Amino acid sequence: MKLIILAAGYATRLYPLTLDQPKPLLPVAGKPMLEWVVDNVSTIDAIDHAYIVTNAKFVNHFEKWAASYSRPNLKFGFTIINDGSTDDSNKLGAIGDMHLVMTKCEIDDDIIVVGGDNLFSNDLHDFGDYCLSKDAPVTGVYDVGDLEAIKKYNSIDVDENGRILFFEEKPAQPKSTLTGIALYYYPRSTLSLIRQYIAEGNNPDQPGRLVQWLYPRTPFYTWRVPGLWFDVGSIETLEEANRVFSEIRKQ
């Protein structure tokens, strides 16, 4: 199983903090966001290699990070992929970056995809086990508990088995407070569908759009993220994450 970490955004809403530093390497509670992500996902035993896809502006930052990062008993190494973009005007988008890694690195394996700015309070070992038990696409989901807040994300309905019945990106009138987040599992058997999605010229940006396109075509399941989840997209959420994760480190 391969891990793809999405880290090619420019995070303009976090300027000036992200003018010269990629968002996933901004510190939260004393360590880069990316390290929180890797520490939690590295508990998935099946992962044997990780790819971090970034852009031409920040590729050197991630190469330096990868050279210095160490974790006891880490079972995989990192390959840093430069998507060649220089700003928001020529970015490939999250799905485009996934496809780039799949193509450039000739991946023919199950993949887990995670946003480099998604913070989890709990490790993701059980996510890995759940995905392997399903052998079908899976997205992590989180209950934001607020119909207004969910308009920034996506709204999702599931059946009693956790299979997606309805998915809408950035809904104007959401019916559910359950949202799919940037944590995905795509078994090897679905990689051809991702290639088809790109080949047909569909929107290559928000990764939820791939979920929206896929779930009517193949069974797509959900896994409820335990504990807390933060999507750090603003100065305010970064400050809140610093406060919350500082408390977590004390425990």
Backbone as CSV, one residue per row, in Angstrom:
resi,resn,N_x,N_y,N_z,CA_x,CA_y,CA_z,C_x,C_y,C_z
1,MET,0.837,-1.198,0.000,0.000,0.000,0.000,0.873,1.250,0.000
2,LYS,0.484,2.217,-0.817,1.225,3.470,-0.918,0.428,4.614,-0.283
3,LEU,1.161,5.585,0.252,0.575,6.774,0.861,0.893,7.989,-0.003
4,ILE,-0.121,8.774,-0.326,0.076,10.037,-1.043,-0.379,11.173,-0.131
5,ILE,0.533,12.079,0.167,0.215,13.245,0.998,0.112,14.466,0.096
6,LEU,-1.042,15.104,0.108,-1.289,16.277,-0.730,-0.753,17.530,-0.027
7,ALA,0.225,18.181,-0.674,0.866,19.343,-0.040,1.300,20.372,-1.075
8,ALA,0.479,20.535,-2.128,0.885,21.417,-3.227,0.131,22.739,-3.263
9,GLY,-0.670,23.006,-2.230,-1.430,24.256,-2.212,-0.560,25.450,-1.825
10,TYR,-1.124,26.636,-2.033,-0.386,27.877,-1.734,-0.932,28.611,-0.509
11,ALA,-2.078,28.170,0.004,-2.612,28.657,1.291,-2.603,30.175,1.396
12,THR,-3.152,30.843,0.394,-3.137,32.312,0.381,-3.944,32.918,1.521
13,ARG,-4.911,32.170,2.058,-5.697,32.701,3.184,-4.873,32.792,4.461
14,LEU,-3.713,32.158,4.459,-2.842,32.205,5.634,-1.679,33.187,5.461
15,TYR,-1.692,33.970,4.387,-0.641,34.992,4.225,-0.681,35.933,5.417
16,PRO,0.470,36.408,5.941,1.822,36.247,5.382,2.565,34.993,5.864
17,LEU,1.922,34.169,6.701,2.623,33.005,7.255,3.103,32.043,6.179
18,THR,2.345,31.968,5.070,2.657,30.980,4.034,3.284,31.597,2.780
19,LEU,3.762,32.815,2.901,4.466,33.427,1.762,5.757,32.667,1.462
20,ASP,6.462,32.286,2.499,7.754,31.617,2.324,7.825,30.267,3.025
21,GLN,6.692,29.752,3.448,6.646,28.469,4.151,5.362,27.736,3.755
22,PRO,5.436,26.484,3.325,4.212,25.755,2.981,3.368,25.482,4.213
23,LYS,2.066,25.528,4.046,1.158,25.337,5.186,1.435,24.059,5.971
24,PRO,1.644,22.902,5.329,1.854,21.684,6.118,3.091,21.705,7.001
25,LEU,4.010,22.649,6.748,5.201,22.737,7.590,5.111,23.846,8.635
26,LEU,3.959,24.519,8.704,3.760,25.479,9.785,3.651,24.708,11.106
27,PRO,4.195,25.266,12.178,4.160,24.542,13.457,2.786,24.582,14.112
28,VAL,2.407,23.461,14.673,1.217,23.352,15.533,1.660,22.634,16.798
29,ALA,1.496,23.305,17.909,1.899,22.740,19.207,3.334,22.222,19.171
30,GLY,4.213,22.985,18.531,5.634,22.688,18.616,6.218,21.798,17.541
31,LYS,5.390,21.323,16.606,5.946,20.542,15.500,5.137,20.786,14.240
32,PRO,5.747,20.603,13.064,5.030,20.876,11.824,3.740,20.069,11.701
33,MET,2.717,20.687,11.111,1.450,19.987,10.862,1.689,18.633,10.215
34,LEU,2.587,18.610,9.237,2.852,17.384,8.491,3.291,16.240,9.403
35,GLU,4.014,16.566,10.461,4.472,15.511,11.369,3.320,14.920,12.172
36,TRP,2.331,15.737,12.502,1.131,15.199,13.137,0.462,14.194,12.194
37,VAL,0.390,14.569,10.914,-0.241,13.699,9.918,0.529,12.387,9.789
38,VAL,1.843,12.488,9.585,2.657,11.290,9.374,2.675,10.410,10.623
39,ASP,2.783,11.025,11.801,2.793,10.236,13.035,1.519,9.398,13.157
40,ASN,0.389,9.976,12.785,-0.878,9.261,12.914,-1.093,8.223,11.822
41,VAL,-0.685,8.526,10.603,-0.927,7.594,9.500,0.108,6.472,9.469
42,SER,1.265,6.696,10.082,2.324,5.685,10.051,1.972,4.445,10.869
43,THR,0.896,4.512,11.639,0.456,3.334,12.400,-0.302,2.340,11.518
44,ILE,-0.553,2.699,10.249,-1.179,1.765,9.305,-0.086,0.848,8.769
45,ASP,-0.101,-0.379,9.194,1.007,-1.298,8.948,1.251,-1.589,7.474
46,ALA,0.203,-1.521,6.660,0.330,-1.933,5.260,1.097,-0.928,4.402
47,ILE,1.264,0.300,4.865,1.954,1.318,4.061,3.442,0.990,3.970
48,ASP,3.959,0.928,2.728,5.381,0.629,2.556,6.170,1.766,1.897
49,HIS,5.478,2.822,1.434,6.183,3.986,0.899,5.228,5.167,0.863
50,ALA,5.788,6.377,1.023,4.985,7.595,1.019,5.494,8.566,-0.043
51,TYR,4.558,9.223,-0.697,4.866,10.259,-1.684,4.247,11.564,-1.196
52,ILE,5.051,12.606,-1.124,4.547,13.934,-0.785,4.569,14.756,-2.058
53,VAL,3.390,15.171,-2.524,3.325,15.945,-3.763,3.170,17.418,-3.409
54,THR,4.104,18.218,-3.925,4.143,19.643,-3.625,4.372,20.414,-4.922
55,ASN,4.804,21.649,-4.812,4.947,22.509,-5.989,6.383,23.002,-6.134
56,ALA,6.638,23.710,-7.235,7.995,24.167,-7.514,8.474,25.188,-6.478
57,LYS,7.553,25.935,-5.904,7.929,26.960,-4.925,8.446,26.346,-3.628
58,PHE,7.844,25.220,-3.210,8.140,24.681,-1.885,8.811,23.307,-1.891
59,VAL,9.185,22.807,-3.066,9.738,21.451,-3.118,10.981,21.308,-2.233
60,ASN,11.826,22.339,-2.192,13.042,22.253,-1.379,12.732,22.183,0.118
61,HIS,11.653,22.849,0.527,11.264,22.808,1.936,10.935,21.377,2.358
62,PHE,10.199,20.669,1.498,9.800,19.305,1.849,10.969,18.324,1.748
63,GLU,11.873,18.581,0.818,13.056,17.715,0.723,13.901,17.837,1.992
64,LYS,14.048,19.065,2.499,14.806,19.265,3.733,14.087,18.618,4.918
65,TRP,12.766,18.761,4.937,12.013,18.145,6.026,12.181,16.622,6.003
66,ALA,12.020,16.017,4.837,12.107,14.557,4.718,13.482,14.050,5.137
67,ALA,14.523,14.833,4.842,15.880,14.422,5.204,16.110,14.476,6.716
68,SER,15.348,15.313,7.405,15.576,15.488,8.844,14.566,14.752,9.711
69,TYR,13.425,14.336,9.128,12.369,13.710,9.921,12.767,12.305,10.349
70,SER,12.526,12.018,11.595,12.788,10.659,12.086,11.695,10.274,13.076
71,ARG,11.323,9.031,13.024,10.333,8.495,13.945,10.735,7.059,14.239
72,PRO,10.728,6.657,15.507,11.119,5.283,15.829,10.262,4.263,15.076
73,ASN,10.949,3.296,14.486,10.274,2.177,13.818,9.435,2.589,12.608
74,LEU,9.755,3.726,11.992,9.041,4.115,10.777,9.341,3.102,9.678
75,LYS,8.285,2.552,9.075,8.446,1.440,8.138,8.517,1.866,6.679
76,PHE,8.436,3.167,6.409,8.482,3.602,5.013,9.300,4.875,4.863
77,GLY,9.781,5.096,3.642,10.509,6.312,3.312,9.628,7.246,2.498
78,PHE,10.220,8.396,2.104,9.472,9.429,1.405,10.089,9.727,0.038
79,THR,9.220,9.955,-0.927,9.623,10.516,-2.219,8.879,11.832,-2.380
80,ILE,9.622,12.897,-2.659,9.003,14.209,-2.841,8.764,14.427,-4.334
81,ILE,7.528,14.733,-4.698,7.148,14.934,-6.095,6.816,16.399,-6.322
82,ASN,7.447,17.010,-7.304,7.208,18.401,-7.679,6.198,18.428,-8.819
83,ASP,5.036,19.043,-8.586,4.024,19.070,-9.653,4.279,20.164,-10.684
84,GLY,5.326,20.968,-10.486,5.726,21.954,-11.479,4.981,23.267,-11.420
85,SER,3.976,23.380,-10.571,3.215,24.627,-10.506,3.980,25.680,-9.719
86,THR,3.631,26.943,-9.972,4.325,28.047,-9.316,3.388,28.956,-8.520
87,ASP,2.085,28.872,-8.798,1.088,29.642,-8.048,-0.298,29.067,-8.360
88,ASP,-1.322,29.705,-7.804,-2.681,29.177,-7.970,-3.143,29.156,-9.430
89,SER,-2.524,29.997,-10.275,-2.990,30.090,-11.665,-2.639,28.863,-12.497
90,ASN,-1.611,28.126,-12.099,-1.224,26.950,-12.903,-1.135,25.666,-12.072
91,LYS,-1.785,25.659,-10.923,-1.761,24.454,-10.083,-2.541,23.321,-10.752
92,LEU,-2.190,22.092,-10.395,-2.851,20.928,-10.990,-4.139,20.566,-10.260
93,GLY,-4.272,20.984,-9.024,-5.411,20.580,-8.205,-5.122,19.279,-7.485
94,ALA,-5.871,19.005,-6.426,-5.596,17.839,-5.579,-5.734,16.529,-6.347
95,ILE,-6.786,16.400,-7.149,-6.980,15.163,-7.914,-5.929,15.077,-9.013
96,GLY,-5.609,16.212,-9.618,-4.543,16.246,-10.615,-3.205,15.828,-10.033
97,ASP,-2.948,16.229,-8.791,-1.702,15.836,-8.125,-1.689,14.342,-7.806
98,MET,-2.825,13.802,-7.360,-2.928,12.358,-7.148,-2.584,11.611,-8.431
99,HIS,-3.201,12.051,-9.503,-3.006,11.395,-10.803,-1.551,11.504,-11.257
100,LEU,-0.934,12.648,-11.014,0.473,12.842,-11.366,1.356,11.820,-10.656
101,VAL,1.155,11.639,-9.357,1.954,10.680,-8.590,1.714,9.264,-9.109
102,MET,0.453,8.921,-9.325,0.125,7.586,-9.839,0.838,7.306,-11.155
103,THR,0.856,8.329,-12.035,1.433,8.161,-13.371,2.953,8.194,-13.338
104,LYS,3.501,9.228,-12.708,4.950,9.417,-12.694,5.667,8.287,-11.975
105,CYS,5.058,7.794,-10.911,5.697,6.756,-10.092,5.186,5.358,-10.430
106,GLU,4.343,5.282,-11.467,3.825,3.999,-11.967,3.245,3.157,-10.830
107,ILE,2.382,3.789,-10.061,1.776,3.094,-8.919,0.725,2.101,-9.406
108,ASP,0.860,0.890,-8.950,-0.104,-0.176,-9.242,-0.362,-0.917,-7.935
109,ASP,-0.973,-0.207,-7.008,-1.128,-0.713,-5.644,-2.296,0.025,-5.005
110,ASP,-2.777,-0.464,-3.882,-3.740,0.288,-3.090,-3.085,1.591,-2.642
111,ILE,-3.885,2.668,-2.546,-3.330,3.943,-2.075,-4.209,4.538,-0.982
112,ILE,-3.544,5.192,-0.034,-4.208,6.063,0.927,-3.782,7.479,0.600
113,VAL,-4.742,8.378,0.560,-4.481,9.782,0.239,-4.918,10.626,1.426
114,VAL,-4.062,11.545,1.849,-4.402,12.400,2.987,-3.905,13.813,2.728
115,GLY,-4.679,14.793,3.166,-4.256,16.183,3.064,-3.176,16.484,4.081
116,GLY,-2.137,17.164,3.654,-1.017,17.480,4.546,-1.341,18.512,5.598
117,ASP,-2.554,19.073,5.541,-2.968,20.069,6.531,-4.144,19.571,7.367
118,ASN,-4.415,18.271,7.322,-5.500,17.686,8.125,-4.923,17.177,9.436
119,LEU,-5.420,17.689,10.528,-4.901,17.318,11.839,-5.876,16.385,12.552
120,PHE,-5.351,15.285,13.049,-6.148,14.291,13.768,-5.609,14.154,15.190
121,SER,-6.515,14.056,16.151,-6.065,13.854,17.530,-5.766,12.387,17.805
122,ASN,-6.326,11.483,16.990,-6.143,10.040,17.189,-5.388,9.441,16.007
123,ASP,-4.697,8.326,16.252,-3.992,7.705,15.135,-4.987,6.988,14.213
124,LEU,-4.510,6.604,13.027,-5.386,6.111,11.964,-5.223,4.613,11.700
125,HIS,-4.693,3.889,12.671,-4.499,2.451,12.493,-5.803,1.746,12.115
126,ASP,-6.898,2.107,12.790,-8.180,1.447,12.533,-8.726,1.788,11.151
127,PHE,-8.379,2.961,10.644,-8.776,3.306,9.278,-8.166,2.319,8.290
128,GLY,-6.889,2.025,8.461,-6.221,1.069,7.587,-6.867,-0.299,7.633
129,ASP,-7.190,-0.760,8.830,-7.839,-2.064,8.967,-9.215,-2.072,8.315
130,TYR,-9.967,-1.002,8.516,-11.306,-0.916,7.931,-11.236,-0.946,6.408
131,CYS,-10.304,-0.192,5.848,-10.162,-0.128,4.385,-9.851,-1.504,3.802
132,LEU,-8.930,-2.209,4.414,-8.552,-3.520,3.900,-9.703,-4.514,4.025
133,SER,-10.556,-4.322,5.022,-11.699,-5.221,5.178,-12.764,-4.971,4.119
134,LYS,-12.799,-3.739,3.586,-13.812,-3.377,2.599,-13.372,-3.700,1.173
135,ASP,-12.087,-3.490,0.875,-11.584,-3.613,-0.493,-12.454,-2.817,-1.463
136,ALA,-12.806,-1.608,-1.048,-13.597,-0.675,-1.837,-13.165,0.732,-1.427
137,PRO,-13.444,1.748,-2.243,-13.057,3.097,-1.847,-13.691,3.502,-0.516
138,VAL,-12.926,4.262,0.264,-13.394,4.727,1.578,-12.961,6.184,1.746
139,THR,-13.846,6.993,2.316,-13.449,8.331,2.733,-13.661,8.470,4.230
140,GLY,-12.738,9.156,4.887,-12.963,9.513,6.280,-14.074,10.541,6.359
141,VAL,-14.916,10.466,7.384,-15.987,11.435,7.579,-15.952,11.959,9.009
142,TYR,-16.486,13.168,9.165,-16.475,13.827,10.474,-17.763,14.621,10.610
143,ASP,-18.365,14.570,11.774,-19.597,15.320,12.020,-19.222,16.697,12.559
144,VAL,-19.416,17.728,11.728,-19.057,19.088,12.147,-20.138,19.697,13.037
145,GLY,-21.332,19.072,13.065,-22.372,19.477,13.993,-23.033,20.810,13.703
146,ASP,-22.865,21.348,12.499,-23.384,22.683,12.184,-23.696,22.743,10.693
147,LEU,-24.967,22.911,10.341,-25.365,22.947,8.924,-24.772,24.147,8.193
148,GLU,-24.529,25.229,8.913,-23.940,26.411,8.262,-22.461,26.176,7.974
149,ALA,-21.747,25.598,8.951,-20.310,25.348,8.778,-20.039,24.372,7.642
150,ILE,-20.955,23.427,7.455,-20.699,22.374,6.472,-20.775,22.902,5.038
151,LYS,-21.319,24.084,4.845,-21.384,24.669,3.499,-19.994,24.928,2.932
152,LYS,-18.996,25.001,3.812,-17.609,25.196,3.354,-16.995,23.897,2.872
153,TYR,-17.614,22.772,3.227,-17.024,21.464,2.937,-17.897,20.705,1.934
154,ASN,-18.438,19.579,2.368,-19.377,18.815,1.558,-20.352,18.143,2.513
155,SER,-21.471,17.745,1.982,-22.487,17.070,2.784,-22.672,15.657,2.255
156,ILE,-22.842,14.704,3.174,-22.827,13.305,2.787,-23.884,12.533,3.570
157,ASP,-24.599,11.667,2.874,-25.559,10.765,3.511,-25.101,9.333,3.287
158,VAL,-25.268,8.482,4.310,-24.818,7.090,4.209,-25.925,6.153,4.669
159,ASP,-25.823,4.872,4.254,-26.778,3.880,4.724,-26.279,3.235,6.012
160,GLU,-26.983,2.201,6.478,-26.644,1.589,7.767,-25.292,0.885,7.743
161,ASN,-24.764,0.623,6.541,-23.449,-0.020,6.405,-22.328,0.986,6.147
162,GLY,-22.665,2.277,6.180,-21.656,3.302,5.932,-21.394,3.577,4.466
163,ARG,-22.209,3.003,3.576,-22.025,3.253,2.137,-22.664,4.580,1.760
164,ILE,-21.979,5.334,0.907,-22.462,6.652,0.513,-23.724,6.529,-0.342
165,LEU,-24.766,7.255,0.081,-26.013,7.349,-0.689,-26.097,8.656,-1.455
166,PHE,-25.488,9.701,-0.893,-25.536,11.027,-1.517,-24.314,11.820,-1.080
167,PHE,-23.758,12.567,-2.007,-22.571,13.379,-1.720,-22.656,14.643,-2.549
168,GLU,-22.503,15.786,-1.897,-22.532,17.063,-2.621,-21.426,17.968,-2.106
169,GLU,-20.596,18.452,-3.017,-19.507,19.360,-2.657,-20.053,20.765,-2.445
170,LYS,-19.658,21.399,-1.336,-20.067,22.755,-0.984,-21.573,22.987,-1.198
171,PRO,-22.408,22.271,-0.434,-23.861,22.329,-0.635,-24.453,23.673,-0.222
172,ALA,-25.411,24.169,-1.015,-26.105,25.408,-0.667,-27.142,25.156,0.421
173,GLN,-27.764,23.977,0.389,-28.774,23.617,1.384,-28.490,22.211,1.923
174,PRO,-27.493,22.093,2.768,-27.111,20.762,3.265,-28.201,20.131,4.123
175,LYS,-28.300,18.809,4.045,-29.278,18.066,4.830,-28.619,17.318,5.986
176,SER,-27.302,17.266,5.976,-26.571,16.493,6.977,-25.370,17.289,7.448
177,THR,-24.936,17.045,8.691,-23.731,17.709,9.202,-22.506,16.804,9.084
178,LEU,-22.671,15.663,8.418,-21.562,14.736,8.201,-20.813,15.134,6.934
179,THR,-19.497,15.302,7.050,-18.720,15.728,5.891,-17.590,14.755,5.600
180,GLY,-17.319,14.550,4.321,-16.159,13.774,3.910,-14.919,14.650,3.992
181,ILE,-13.840,14.116,4.523,-12.624,14.907,4.702,-11.504,14.362,3.800
182,ALA,-10.368,15.053,3.804,-9.257,14.676,2.910,-8.474,13.488,3.469
183,LEU,-9.173,12.369,3.571,-8.582,11.096,3.976,-9.301,10.016,3.176
184,TYR,-8.575,9.382,2.260,-9.205,8.473,1.309,-8.405,7.182,1.166
185,TYR,-9.141,6.144,0.821,-8.534,4.875,0.435,-9.077,4.499,-0.931
186,TYR,-8.148,4.231,-1.854,-8.527,3.755,-3.176,-7.802,2.441,-3.441
187,PRO,-8.549,1.318,-3.461,-7.892,0.051,-3.777,-7.386,0.050,-5.214
188,ARG,-6.428,-0.785,-5.462,-5.812,-0.883,-6.786,-6.851,-0.986,-7.899
189,SER,-7.947,-1.692,-7.635,-8.972,-1.914,-8.658,-9.674,-0.639,-9.108
190,THR,-9.561,0.462,-8.329,-10.241,1.705,-8.699,-9.316,2.732,-9.352
191,LEU,-8.037,2.431,-9.464,-7.110,3.412,-10.040,-7.468,3.750,-11.479
192,SER,-7.996,2.785,-12.211,-8.387,3.042,-13.597,-9.530,4.055,-13.664
193,LEU,-10.400,4.047,-12.653,-11.490,5.021,-12.620,-10.967,6.429,-12.355
194,ILE,-9.921,6.545,-11.524,-9.304,7.861,-11.298,-8.697,8.376,-12.596
195,ARG,-8.052,7.489,-13.333,-7.486,7.879,-14.628,-8.597,8.314,-15.594
196,GLN,-9.712,7.606,-15.563,-10.848,7.947,-16.419,-11.403,9.322,-16.056
197,TYR,-11.509,9.590,-14.751,-12.008,10.885,-14.275,-11.177,12.027,-14.865
198,ILE,-9.856,11.888,-14.812,-8.971,12.930,-15.350,-9.070,12.986,-16.869
199,ALA,-9.066,11.839,-17.525,-9.095,11.787,-18.997,-10.349,12.448,-19.564
200,GLU,-11.453,12.381,-18.813,-12.702,12.978,-19.282,-12.766,14.482,-19.050
201,GLY,-11.722,15.049,-18.444,-11.653,16.496,-18.252,-12.459,17.020,-17.081
202,ASN,-12.717,16.160,-16.091,-13.455,16.606,-14.913,-12.599,17.514,-14.032
203,ASN,-13.259,18.238,-13.130,-12.579,19.185,-12.240,-11.479,18.478,-11.451
204,PRO,-10.198,18.914,-11.614,-9.094,18.225,-10.952,-8.750,18.767,-9.570
205,ASP,-9.570,19.677,-9.056,-9.180,20.345,-7.815,-9.685,19.635,-6.574
206,GLN,-10.787,20.074,-5.954,-11.191,19.515,-4.662,-11.338,17.999,-4.738
207,PRO,-10.659,17.269,-3.847,-10.691,15.803,-3.926,-12.074,15.214,-3.700
208,GLY,-12.964,15.971,-3.039,-14.326,15.498,-2.845,-15.087,15.345,-4.148
209,ARG,-14.674,16.062,-5.171,-15.364,15.949,-6.467,-15.156,14.563,-7.072
210,LEU,-14.023,13.955,-6.776,-13.790,12.586,-7.245,-14.740,11.620,-6.530
211,VAL,-14.945,11.835,-5.238,-15.898,11.010,-4.486,-17.294,11.151,-5.089
212,GLN,-17.685,12.399,-5.377,-18.998,12.683,-5.933,-19.207,11.982,-7.283
213,TRP,-18.137,11.895,-8.061,-18.191,11.241,-9.371,-18.173,9.724,-9.235
214,LEU,-17.448,9.218,-8.238,-17.240,7.774,-8.112,-18.395,7.022,-7.456
215,TYR,-19.037,7.616,-6.438,-19.944,6.795,-5.639,-21.139,6.247,-6.421
216,PRO,-21.620,6.910,-7.509,-22.685,6.259,-8.282,-22.162,5.123,-9.172
217,ARG,-20.838,5.068,-9.357,-20.245,4.090,-10.266,-19.746,2.832,-9.558
218,THR,-19.392,2.967,-8.285,-18.860,1.832,-7.533,-19.176,2.036,-6.054
219,PRO,-19.403,0.984,-5.280,-19.669,1.167,-3.854,-18.556,1.969,-3.177
220,PHE,-18.933,2.971,-2.423,-17.979,3.872,-1.775,-18.398,3.988,-0.315
221,TYR,-17.485,3.670,0.600,-17.817,3.587,2.017,-17.207,4.738,2.820
222,THR,-17.607,4.823,4.070,-17.152,5.889,4.961,-16.615,5.301,6.257
223,TRP,-15.721,6.069,6.881,-15.157,5.694,8.179,-15.163,6.933,9.052
224,ARG,-15.822,6.833,10.207,-15.932,8.005,11.084,-14.642,8.240,11.854
225,VAL,-14.085,9.401,11.676,-12.823,9.767,12.325,-13.063,9.935,13.824
226,PRO,-12.309,9.214,14.663,-12.480,9.369,16.112,-11.783,10.624,16.615
227,GLY,-12.188,11.071,17.778,-11.513,12.218,18.378,-11.796,13.507,17.637
228,LEU,-10.773,14.344,17.517,-10.913,15.659,16.902,-10.242,15.696,15.537
229,TRP,-10.800,16.518,14.659,-10.225,16.754,13.330,-10.220,18.247,13.056
230,PHE,-9.116,18.737,12.527,-9.006,20.138,12.146,-8.582,20.236,10.686
231,ASP,-9.306,21.051,9.931,-8.894,21.436,8.582,-8.368,22.861,8.707
232,VAL,-7.058,23.010,8.742,-6.463,24.321,9.006,-6.463,25.147,7.721
233,GLY,-7.399,26.113,7.663,-7.509,26.917,6.455,-7.428,28.409,6.688
234,SER,-7.312,28.813,7.945,-7.287,30.240,8.259,-6.426,30.473,9.494
235,ILE,-6.113,31.735,9.745,-5.347,32.089,10.938,-6.093,31.639,12.196
236,GLU,-7.426,31.794,12.169,-8.238,31.447,13.337,-8.178,29.946,13.630
237,THR,-8.325,29.107,12.586,-8.288,27.660,12.826,-6.876,27.201,13.191
238,LEU,-5.859,27.879,12.692,-4.491,27.555,13.075,-4.273,27.852,14.557
239,GLU,-4.766,28.993,15.014,-4.628,29.350,16.429,-5.389,28.369,17.319
240,GLU,-6.593,27.964,16.881,-7.385,27.000,17.645,-6.683,25.643,17.693
241,ALA,-6.118,25.225,16.555,-5.389,23.955,16.521,-4.185,23.994,17.450
242,ASN,-3.479,25.103,17.486,-2.344,25.245,18.397,-2.786,25.070,19.844
243,ARG,-3.903,25.672,20.191,-4.400,25.580,21.567,-4.791,24.137,21.904
244,VAL,-5.579,23.512,21.019,-6.095,22.170,21.285,-4.976,21.135,21.301
245,PHE,-4.077,21.201,20.334,-3.033,20.183,20.256,-1.937,20.391,21.295
246,SER,-1.796,21.605,21.785,-0.890,21.824,22.920,-1.407,21.087,24.149
247,GLU,-2.738,21.092,24.340,-3.323,20.344,25.444,-3.152,18.843,25.248
248,ILE,-3.297,18.378,24.011,-3.146,16.959,23.714,-1.718,16.504,24.037
249,ARG,-0.727,17.322,23.718,0.675,16.935,23.971,0.965,16.829,25.463
250,LYS,0.193,17.537,26.274,0.416,17.497,27.717,-0.108,16.208,28.337
251,GLN,-1.005,15.532,27.629,-1.669,14.353,28.181,-0.754,13.135,28.191
